[in-house]
Amino acid sequence: MTLKDKIKTLGNAYGVSGDEFAVAKIAAELLEPYVDRVDIDEFGNVSGYKSCGKPGAKTLMLDAHIDEIGFLVTGITPEGFLRFLGMGVDQRMLPGSTLNVMTKTKGNILGVVGAVPPHLQAPGDQSKALPIDKLYVDIGMSYEEACETVRIGDYMTFTSKAFDLLGDQVCGKSLDDRACFCCLLHALDLLQGKELDVDLIVIGTTKEEIGGHGAAYRTYVDKPDFAVAIDVCHARTDDNLPGDRVQNMGGGPVIAVGTNSVPRFARKVMELARAKQIPYQISASPAHTGTNAWGMQIIGEGIPTLVVSLPLKYMHSPVEVLKMSDVENVGKLLAELAMDIDGRWHL
C-alpha cells in the first residue's frame, strides 16, 4: 500500500471524538509491520512500541490523533428528522451535506442535512448562515421508524471519500489528523533496517478534538523522555488571513517555537532539518498550540514537547486538502530526529 493509499484508507474511515475504535483497528493494522508490539487501550488509543535493544536508551514518543470532527444526535422531531450538535464543525457548510449516521441497531445509514428552501425563506435570510438549531438531518424515516433505528447520542460524520487533485494534492475528510499518523508510518518506513539508539513509541490518539485526553493518558502511562505532537496547521489560500497563522503548502513541515513547543527542542530540530536539507517553516506559538502537546508536556515532572505541523487547506471541513511532498518531508524529519537521538542527546 502506498503512502497516499494509507492516507485515503484512514481518512475514509469513521471515528468521531469519543468513538474511535473502528479507525483505531485500521491504524493498528497499518502500524503493526513496523514495530515490536501494538496495543489498543480502553480509550481507543493505538500504541506501537519499537525498542532499539540498548540498555538505558531514551524514549521518543511521536503522536498524531486519529479522531475526527463530527456530530451527535440530540433529538428526533415528530416528522422523523434528526436534530444534532456539531463537534468542531463549521456550520456554514452544513446545508446540503451528506452524513453517515452511526446507529447501534442498523449500522451506518445515510442522511442529508436539510434546510428551508430559498423560495420559502424570509426576505434577507438567503444571505445568512443558518444556525445549527435551524438544521436537521433527513434519514427518510417516519418518527416511529427513526426512534427504532437512531438513539440520542449516536454519532454522525461527513461521508466524503478522499480523492486526488492536481499538483500532487489529496482532498478528503479527516486528514486532520490522520494524514499526520501516516507521516509517522512514513517515518517508520524510512527507519526500516536502520540502527537506532532510542526507543520509539508511536501513538494514534483519541479525543484530541475535545481536549486531548487520549494523548495525555498515553503520556502518563508511557512516560517518554521527549514527545512530539504532529498535527495540521492552516495552509495559505487566497481568502485566508495573512501573517504567521498560515503557512505555505509545499513548504515542508512547520516547526513551532514557544511555551508549548520548547524553543531548545525546536531549534535543535531546525538545525537537523538544515543539515539534512529538509525544507521547513517556522511558527511562533507563544501559548497553547491547540494540539496534544499542551496536555503531554505537563505529565509527571514535565516532558519536553515539540509541535511539528503539516500544512492543510480548509481545516475542519469535508474537503481538507494536503500536498504529498509535505507529508513525505514531515515523515523524513521525524525519521532523522529518531536517528539523531542517542544516550548523549539533551536539550
N, C-alpha and C positions, 0 to 999 in steps of 0.2 A: 504494500500500500504506500503510495507516495505521500509526501508531507501535505500536499493540497487535499488529497483524499481523506487524510486523517482530520483535517480541519472541517471538511464538509460532513464527515461522519459524526463527529462530536457536535458540531453546530446544529445539525438537523435533529439531534436527539432532544427529548423533552425532559426538563428538570428545573422547575422553578425553585427559588429560595425556600428551603424548608421541606422539599420533596425531591431530592436529587438522586435517589437510589438507582433509577434506571440509567441515567447518564454516568453515574459512578461505575456501574458494571462495565460499560463500554470503555471508559477511561482506564479501568484496571486491566482490561484485556490488551489495550494498546501499550500500557506501561510494562506489563509482565516480561516481555522478552529482554528488557534492558537492565533489570535489577535482580537482586537475590531473592527478594520477598515482596509481595504486595498484600496489603491489608485494606479492608473497608470497615471503618468503625461504625459505632451506633449513630453518629452524626451523618454518615454518608460520605465522610472524607475518604479519599483514596491516598494511600501512602506507599511509596516504593522505597526500599532500602538497598543501597549498594555500598558494600564495605570494601575498603582498599586493602584490608587484611593486615594493617600495620598498627602495632600497639601504640596507644596514646594519640592516635590521629584525631585531628579536629573534625568537627561535623558541620557541613554546609547544608542548610535547608533551602530548597527552591520551591516557591509556592505560586500557584495560579488557581483562581477559583473556577469551579465548574457549574455553579448555579446560574440562572438567567432571570431576567425581569419577567413579569407575568401578571396574573390576575387571580383574585379569589372571588368565588360566587358568594354573594351576600343575601340573595333572596330570589324568589320566584313570583312573578306577577300573576294575577288571575287569568291572564291570557297565555301563560306558559313561557313568557320571556324571562331571561335571567338578568338580575341586577348584579353589579360587580364593583370591586375596587381594584385599582392598579397598584403594582409594586414596582416603582421606579420607571414607569412608562409615561411618555409624553402624550397626554390625552388628545392633543391636536390631531394626531394621525389615526385616531381610532375609527371614526365612521367609515364604513365600507370594508373594514378589516375582516379577515377570516381567522377564527380562533379554534384551537383544539381544546375541548373540554375533557379533562382527565377524570372520568367518573369511576366509581368503585364497582358499579353494577354492570355496566356495558362497555367498560374500557374507554378508549378515546373516541369521542364523537365530535363532529364539526358543528360550528355555529358561526353566524355572521353578526357583526356589530351594526345594528340598525339605528336610524335616527329619523326625525321628522323630515320628509322630503322638502326641498326648497319651495315647491309650489304651495305648501301648507304652512310655511314659517311666517312669523310676523315680520312686518317691514323692518329691514335692518339686521335681522338675525342671520342672514346668509353670510355675512362677513365676520361673524363671531365664531370662536372655537367653543364647541358645546362642552359644558362641564360633564364629568363622568356620571353624575347622578341623573343626567338627562339622556343617557345612552342605555342600551340594552343589548343582550345577545339573543338572537333568534335561533333556536335549535329545531324549529319545525314541529314542536310538540304542543299538545294541549296542557293545561295545568296539571291534570291528573297524570298524564304520561311523564311530564317533566319532573313531578315530585317522586315518581317511581325510579327515575333514572339519575337525577342530579341531587346532590346533597349540598347544603350550606357548608362552605369551606372547601369545596372541590377547587382544584387549581385549573387555570387556563393559560395557554401560551399562544403566541403567534405561530402560524403554520408554514411560513415561508421556508423554502428549501434553498440551500446555498447554490450559487451558480457563478460561472466565470464572467468577468468583464474584460474588456480590452486593457492593455497596459499591464498585464500580469496581476490584475486585481481580482479579488474574490468578494462577492456580496452574499450576505445571509443574516439570519438572526443569530444571537448568542455567540457571535465572535468575541464579544466581551463576556467571558474572558477565556473561552475555550480555545481560541486561537493561541493564547499565551500558554495554555497547557501543552499545545502542540509545539510551541517554542522549546519547552522543556524536553519533549520527546526528541526534537531535532538535536538538542544539545547532547542527549544521551546517545543518539545515533553517532554523532561526531566523536564521542568518547569511547566507542567500542574499540577494544584492543589496546587502549591507552593505559599506562600505569599511572595510578593516582596516589597521592599522599593524603587524601581527605576522604572521609566517609560522606556519602550523599544521602539525603532524604528528599525525595521529590514528592510533593503533595498536590493533589487536586482537591481544593477545599470547598466547603459548603457555606451557605448563609452570608456570603460577603455583601450581597446587595441589601441586607437588612441588619448589618452591624459587624460582620467579620468574625462571627463566633466560631466557625469551623477552624479557621487558621489559629485563632488564639488558643483553642483547645489542643490542637496538634502541637503547637509550640510548647505549651505547658507540659505535655506528656513527653515529647522527644528532647527538649532542652538542647537545641543546637548551639554551636559557638557563634555562627553567623547565619543570618537569614536574608533572603532576597525575595521580595514580593514582585511578581511580574504581572502587570495589569495594562490596560489600554489607556491612551490619552487622546485628546482631541487633535485630529489632523486638520490641516488648513483647507478651507473651501472658500468659494467666492463670497459667501454670505455670513461667515462667522467673524468673531471679533479679532482684530489684530492684537499683537503683543505676545507675551510669554505664555498665555493659556493655550495656544495652539502650536503644533509642530508640523514639520514638513513630511508628508508621505513620501517614502523613498529615501528619507534622510538617515535612516538607521535607528537603532534603539535610543530611547530618551532616558538619560540618567538624571534622576532628581537629586537636588542638593538642598539640605535643610534639616530641621529638627527631627523629622520622621525618616530622613534618609541621610544617615551620618556623613557629614562632609568628608571626613578622612577616608571613609569607605568609598564614597563616590569618586573622590579624586584618584584613589588608587585604581579603581576600575577604569577611569578615563585614561590614565597612563597605560594601562594594559591594552585598551582599545587602540590607542595611538601606536603602540609597539606592534600590534598585530594587524594594523591597517584596516580596522573595522570602523566604518563611519558611525558617528554618534551625534546626539544632540543633547542639550542641557536644559533642564527645567528648574527654576528657582521655586522651592516649596517650603516656605517658612514654617508651616504648621502642619495640620492634618492633611495628608495626601489623598484621603478618600479611598485608601487601599487597605489591604490586610496588614500592611506593615505597622499601622498605628497600634493595633492590638498585640502584634507579635513582639514589639520592642519592649513592652513593659512587663513581660513574663519573668518571674523569678527575680534575679538581681539585675535584670536588664539585658537585652540581647541586641548587639549591633545589627541594624537593619539597613537595607538598601532598597530603593524602588527603581525598577527598570521598566520602561513602558513601551508599548507597541502603538504607533500612530494609527488611529481608526477614525474614519468618517462616519457621521450620522449615528453616534453612540446612543444606546437605549432606544433603538428603533428596529423594525423588522428588516431593514435594508442596510445594515452596517457594512462598511467596505474597508478592506485592508489591501496592502501590497505584499506579495510573496517575498520580495527581497528583504523587506523589514523583518518578516517572520524568520527568515534564514539568518539574518545578521544578529537578531536577538539571541537565537539559539547558539550561534557561533560565539558571541560574547560570553554567555553563560558557560559554555564548554571551556573556553580559555580561562575563565575565573576558576573553574574546578581544577584545571591542570596547574594553575599558578599557586594555589594554596598548599602549604606544607606545614610541618611542625614549627617552623620559624616564622610563619606568616603572622603578622599582627597589624593592628590599626593604630 
